Amino acid sequence: MGDDMDVQVQDLAIDEIRELLVDAGADVSPEQAEQLATFIVQAGGVERALAALSQMHQVRDAA
């Protein structure tokens, strides 16, 4: 995420997260936004979640 997104996900309500994603052009259901927020919190933050997703993407591409 960009430097202007210096927000803690756990501080946002699920509907706020969804609104940010929709404003960025994503088609996200409320359930998907909740799952995404849970993933980010469980990963330990946005940076760690992005790193995990990047690693999964690399593994998938290598397969």
N, CA, C and O atoms as CSV, one atom per row, in Angstrom:
chain,resi,resn,atom,element,x,y,z
A,1,MET,N,N,0.842,-1.174,0.000
A,1,MET,CA,C,0.000,0.000,0.000
A,1,MET,C,C,0.882,1.230,0.000
A,1,MET,O,O,2.047,1.174,0.393
A,2,GLY,N,N,0.326,2.324,-0.438
A,2,GLY,CA,C,1.098,3.540,-0.535
A,2,GLY,C,C,1.360,4.177,0.809
A,2,GLY,O,O,0.747,3.820,1.815
A,3,ASP,N,N,2.275,5.121,0.811
A,3,ASP,CA,C,2.615,5.816,2.040
A,3,ASP,C,C,1.429,6.594,2.597
A,3,ASP,O,O,1.368,6.848,3.800
A,4,ASP,N,N,0.486,6.977,1.740
A,4,ASP,CA,C,-0.680,7.716,2.203
A,4,ASP,C,C,-1.683,6.811,2.907
A,4,ASP,O,O,-2.692,7.300,3.416
A,5,MET,N,N,-1.435,5.517,2.948
A,5,MET,CA,C,-2.318,4.563,3.601
A,5,MET,C,C,-1.764,4.168,4.963
A,5,MET,O,O,-1.753,2.987,5.309
A,6,ASP,N,N,-1.309,5.136,5.730
A,6,ASP,CA,C,-0.717,4.882,7.032
A,6,ASP,C,C,-1.823,4.720,8.067
A,6,ASP,O,O,-1.967,5.531,8.981
A,7,VAL,N,N,-2.607,3.644,7.899
A,7,VAL,CA,C,-3.759,3.369,8.743
A,7,VAL,C,C,-3.624,1.947,9.255
A,7,VAL,O,O,-3.218,1.051,8.515
A,8,GLN,N,N,-3.959,1.741,10.504
A,8,GLN,CA,C,-3.959,0.400,11.065
A,8,GLN,C,C,-5.288,-0.267,10.723
A,8,GLN,O,O,-6.349,0.263,11.055
A,9,VAL,N,N,-5.241,-1.428,10.062
A,9,VAL,CA,C,-6.451,-2.109,9.624
A,9,VAL,C,C,-7.355,-2.419,10.807
A,9,VAL,O,O,-8.572,-2.265,10.712
A,10,GLN,N,N,-6.774,-2.855,11.920
A,10,GLN,CA,C,-7.590,-3.215,13.068
A,10,GLN,C,C,-8.343,-2.019,13.647
A,10,GLN,O,O,-9.268,-2.206,14.437
A,11,ASP,N,N,-7.971,-0.803,13.274
A,11,ASP,CA,C,-8.654,0.395,13.740
A,11,ASP,C,C,-9.858,0.751,12.868
A,11,ASP,O,O,-10.649,1.622,13.228
A,12,LEU,N,N,-9.995,0.094,11.745
A,12,LEU,CA,C,-11.086,0.388,10.826
A,12,LEU,C,C,-12.217,-0.622,10.984
A,12,LEU,O,O,-11.987,-1.788,11.303
A,13,ALA,N,N,-13.423,-0.162,10.760
A,13,ALA,CA,C,-14.562,-1.063,10.707
A,13,ALA,C,C,-14.541,-1.769,9.359
A,13,ALA,O,O,-13.984,-1.250,8.391
A,14,ILE,N,N,-15.135,-2.931,9.295
A,14,ILE,CA,C,-15.151,-3.716,8.061
A,14,ILE,C,C,-15.746,-2.902,6.914
A,14,ILE,O,O,-15.243,-2.960,5.793
A,15,ASP,N,N,-16.809,-2.147,7.182
A,15,ASP,CA,C,-17.418,-1.370,6.101
A,15,ASP,C,C,-16.489,-0.256,5.610
A,15,ASP,O,O,-16.545,0.124,4.441
A,16,GLU,N,N,-15.637,0.267,6.494
A,16,GLU,CA,C,-14.662,1.278,6.071
A,16,GLU,C,C,-13.594,0.653,5.183
A,16,GLU,O,O,-13.174,1.254,4.194
A,17,ILE,N,N,-13.156,-0.550,5.533
A,17,ILE,CA,C,-12.175,-1.260,4.715
A,17,ILE,C,C,-12.761,-1.523,3.337
A,17,ILE,O,O,-12.105,-1.295,2.320
A,18,ARG,N,N,-13.984,-1.999,3.308
A,18,ARG,CA,C,-14.642,-2.285,2.032
A,18,ARG,C,C,-14.774,-1.004,1.209
A,18,ARG,O,O,-14.524,-1.016,0.003
A,19,GLU,N,N,-15.162,0.091,1.842
A,19,GLU,CA,C,-15.309,1.359,1.128
A,19,GLU,C,C,-13.983,1.808,0.512
A,19,GLU,O,O,-13.957,2.291,-0.619
A,20,LEU,N,N,-12.878,1.649,1.256
A,20,LEU,CA,C,-11.564,2.007,0.719
A,20,LEU,C,C,-11.219,1.155,-0.496
A,20,LEU,O,O,-10.706,1.663,-1.493
A,21,LEU,N,N,-11.504,-0.143,-0.411
A,21,LEU,CA,C,-11.216,-1.039,-1.531
A,21,LEU,C,C,-12.085,-0.718,-2.742
A,21,LEU,O,O,-11.598,-0.702,-3.873
A,22,VAL,N,N,-13.365,-0.462,-2.509
A,22,VAL,CA,C,-14.268,-0.120,-3.609
A,22,VAL,C,C,-13.830,1.189,-4.249
A,22,VAL,O,O,-13.838,1.318,-5.473
A,23,ASP,N,N,-13.447,2.164,-3.424
A,23,ASP,CA,C,-12.957,3.444,-3.967
A,23,ASP,C,C,-11.705,3.243,-4.819
A,23,ASP,O,O,-11.449,4.014,-5.743
A,24,ALA,N,N,-10.923,2.200,-4.505
A,24,ALA,CA,C,-9.713,1.907,-5.271
A,24,ALA,C,C,-10.016,1.067,-6.509
A,24,ALA,O,O,-9.110,0.732,-7.272
A,25,GLY,N,N,-11.293,0.728,-6.709
A,25,GLY,CA,C,-11.679,0.010,-7.916
A,25,GLY,C,C,-11.916,-1.472,-7.740
A,25,GLY,O,O,-12.153,-2.175,-8.722
A,26,ALA,N,N,-11.861,-1.967,-6.512
A,26,ALA,CA,C,-12.068,-3.395,-6.259
A,26,ALA,C,C,-13.561,-3.697,-6.116
A,26,ALA,O,O,-14.331,-2.871,-5.625
A,27,ASP,N,N,-13.948,-4.878,-6.547
A,27,ASP,CA,C,-15.320,-5.358,-6.376
A,27,ASP,C,C,-15.291,-6.327,-5.201
A,27,ASP,O,O,-15.005,-7.512,-5.371
A,28,VAL,N,N,-15.589,-5.816,-4.011
A,28,VAL,CA,C,-15.419,-6.585,-2.782
A,28,VAL,C,C,-16.732,-6.634,-2.021
A,28,VAL,O,O,-17.347,-5.602,-1.750
A,29,SER,N,N,-17.156,-7.849,-1.676
A,29,SER,CA,C,-18.365,-8.007,-0.867
A,29,SER,C,C,-18.021,-7.723,0.596
A,29,SER,O,O,-16.849,-7.744,0.974
A,30,PRO,N,N,-19.024,-7.462,1.409
A,30,PRO,CA,C,-18.763,-7.266,2.840
A,30,PRO,C,C,-18.070,-8.483,3.473
A,30,PRO,O,O,-17.209,-8.328,4.340
A,31,GLU,N,N,-18.445,-9.675,3.043
A,31,GLU,CA,C,-17.825,-10.888,3.571
A,31,GLU,C,C,-16.350,-10.971,3.188
A,31,GLU,O,O,-15.513,-11.357,4.004
A,32,GLN,N,N,-16.035,-10.608,1.946
A,32,GLN,CA,C,-14.644,-10.615,1.505
A,32,GLN,C,C,-13.820,-9.584,2.266
A,32,GLN,O,O,-12.668,-9.843,2.613
A,33,ALA,N,N,-14.398,-8.427,2.525
A,33,ALA,CA,C,-13.696,-7.393,3.286
A,33,ALA,C,C,-13.404,-7.888,4.700
A,33,ALA,O,O,-12.324,-7.638,5.234
A,34,GLU,N,N,-14.356,-8.583,5.303
A,34,GLU,CA,C,-14.151,-9.123,6.642
A,34,GLU,C,C,-13.055,-10.183,6.642
A,34,GLU,O,O,-12.216,-10.209,7.542
A,35,GLN,N,N,-13.059,-11.049,5.645
A,35,GLN,CA,C,-12.024,-12.078,5.546
A,35,GLN,C,C,-10.653,-11.455,5.325
A,35,GLN,O,O,-9.665,-11.904,5.906
A,36,LEU,N,N,-10.589,-10.442,4.504
A,36,LEU,CA,C,-9.328,-9.750,4.242
A,36,LEU,C,C,-8.802,-9.090,5.515
A,36,LEU,O,O,-7.615,-9.192,5.826
A,37,ALA,N,N,-9.674,-8.424,6.240
A,37,ALA,CA,C,-9.260,-7.782,7.487
A,37,ALA,C,C,-8.748,-8.812,8.482
A,37,ALA,O,O,-7.752,-8.577,9.167
A,38,THR,N,N,-9.420,-9.942,8.563
A,38,THR,CA,C,-8.981,-11.016,9.463
A,38,THR,C,C,-7.612,-11.532,9.050
A,38,THR,O,O,-6.744,-11.739,9.898
A,39,PHE,N,N,-7.409,-11.743,7.749
A,39,PHE,CA,C,-6.120,-12.211,7.244
A,39,PHE,C,C,-5.002,-11.236,7.603
A,39,PHE,O,O,-3.932,-11.644,8.055
A,40,ILE,N,N,-5.258,-9.960,7.400
A,40,ILE,CA,C,-4.233,-8.952,7.684
A,40,ILE,C,C,-3.874,-8.943,9.163
A,40,ILE,O,O,-2.696,-8.885,9.516
A,41,VAL,N,N,-4.870,-8.998,10.020
A,41,VAL,CA,C,-4.616,-9.005,11.466
A,41,VAL,C,C,-3.854,-10.265,11.853
A,41,VAL,O,O,-2.899,-10.191,12.626
A,42,GLN,N,N,-4.263,-11.429,11.326
A,42,GLN,CA,C,-3.591,-12.686,11.659
A,42,GLN,C,C,-2.160,-12.720,11.129
A,42,GLN,O,O,-1.290,-13.340,11.740
A,43,ALA,N,N,-1.911,-12.065,10.008
A,43,ALA,CA,C,-0.565,-12.026,9.431
A,43,ALA,C,C,0.359,-11.115,10.219
A,43,ALA,O,O,1.581,-11.224,10.115
A,44,GLY,N,N,-0.217,-10.218,11.006
A,44,GLY,CA,C,0.609,-9.319,11.802
A,44,GLY,C,C,0.707,-7.919,11.236
A,44,GLY,O,O,1.571,-7.143,11.645
A,45,GLY,N,N,-0.165,-7.585,10.303
A,45,GLY,CA,C,-0.178,-6.247,9.732
A,45,GLY,C,C,-0.160,-6.288,8.219
A,45,GLY,O,O,0.018,-7.339,7.605
A,46,VAL,N,N,-0.347,-5.119,7.636
A,46,VAL,CA,C,-0.451,-5.003,6.185
A,46,VAL,C,C,0.841,-5.439,5.497
A,46,VAL,O,O,0.802,-6.176,4.512
A,47,GLU,N,N,1.975,-4.991,6.010
A,47,GLU,CA,C,3.256,-5.333,5.368
A,47,GLU,C,C,3.487,-6.841,5.363
A,47,GLU,O,O,3.916,-7.400,4.354
A,48,ARG,N,N,3.207,-7.494,6.474
A,48,ARG,CA,C,3.392,-8.953,6.537
A,48,ARG,C,C,2.384,-9.680,5.659
A,48,ARG,O,O,2.716,-10.695,5.047
A,49,ALA,N,N,1.165,-9.175,5.590
A,49,ALA,CA,C,0.156,-9.791,4.726
A,49,ALA,C,C,0.565,-9.670,3.265
A,49,ALA,O,O,0.429,-10.623,2.499
A,50,LEU,N,N,1.064,-8.503,2.878
A,50,LEU,CA,C,1.534,-8.319,1.497
A,50,LEU,C,C,2.716,-9.232,1.194
A,50,LEU,O,O,2.809,-9.784,0.097
A,51,ALA,N,N,3.617,-9.393,2.157
A,51,ALA,CA,C,4.762,-10.282,1.960
A,51,ALA,C,C,4.296,-11.723,1.790
A,51,ALA,O,O,4.809,-12.449,0.938
A,52,ALA,N,N,3.325,-12.136,2.599
A,52,ALA,CA,C,2.799,-13.498,2.488
A,52,ALA,C,C,2.134,-13.714,1.136
A,52,ALA,O,O,2.330,-14.754,0.507
A,53,LEU,N,N,1.359,-12.749,0.689
A,53,LEU,CA,C,0.709,-12.863,-0.617
A,53,LEU,C,C,1.726,-12.909,-1.743
A,53,LEU,O,O,1.561,-13.660,-2.704
A,54,SER,N,N,2.768,-12.114,-1.628
A,54,SER,CA,C,3.814,-12.108,-2.641
A,54,SER,C,C,4.506,-13.470,-2.704
A,54,SER,O,O,4.768,-14.000,-3.785
A,55,GLN,N,N,4.791,-14.015,-1.548
A,55,GLN,CA,C,5.447,-15.330,-1.495
A,55,GLN,C,C,4.542,-16.410,-2.087
A,55,GLN,O,O,5.015,-17.275,-2.824
A,56,MET,N,N,3.237,-16.367,-1.769
A,56,MET,CA,C,2.306,-17.347,-2.333
A,56,MET,C,C,2.221,-17.207,-3.849
A,56,MET,O,O,2.131,-18.204,-4.565
A,57,HIS,N,N,2.249,-15.983,-4.329
A,57,HIS,CA,C,2.206,-15.734,-5.769
A,57,HIS,C,C,3.443,-16.324,-6.453
A,57,HIS,O,O,3.332,-16.927,-7.520
A,58,GLN,N,N,4.616,-16.153,-5.844
A,58,GLN,CA,C,5.853,-16.688,-6.413
A,58,GLN,C,C,5.820,-18.217,-6.441
A,58,GLN,O,O,6.258,-18.834,-7.412
A,59,VAL,N,N,5.304,-18.817,-5.383
A,59,VAL,CA,C,5.222,-20.285,-5.325
A,59,VAL,C,C,4.267,-20.789,-6.391
A,59,VAL,O,O,4.549,-21.780,-7.064
A,60,ARG,N,N,3.142,-20.111,-6.546
A,60,ARG,CA,C,2.161,-20.522,-7.555
A,60,ARG,C,C,2.741,-20.414,-8.959
A,60,ARG,O,O,2.536,-21.295,-9.794
A,61,ASP,N,N,3.465,-19.332,-9.213
A,61,ASP,CA,C,4.067,-19.151,-10.537
A,61,ASP,C,C,5.148,-20.188,-10.812
A,61,ASP,O,O,5.348,-20.579,-11.962
A,62,ALA,N,N,5.848,-20.639,-9.775
A,62,ALA,CA,C,6.913,-21.628,-9.940
A,62,ALA,C,C,6.345,-23.026,-10.170
A,62,ALA,O,O,7.029,-23.891,-10.719
A,63,ALA,N,N,5.114,-23.249,-9.760
A,63,ALA,CA,C,4.512,-24.589,-9.878
A,63,ALA,C,C,4.115,-24.918,-11.292
A,63,ALA,O,O,3.598,-26.004,-11.551
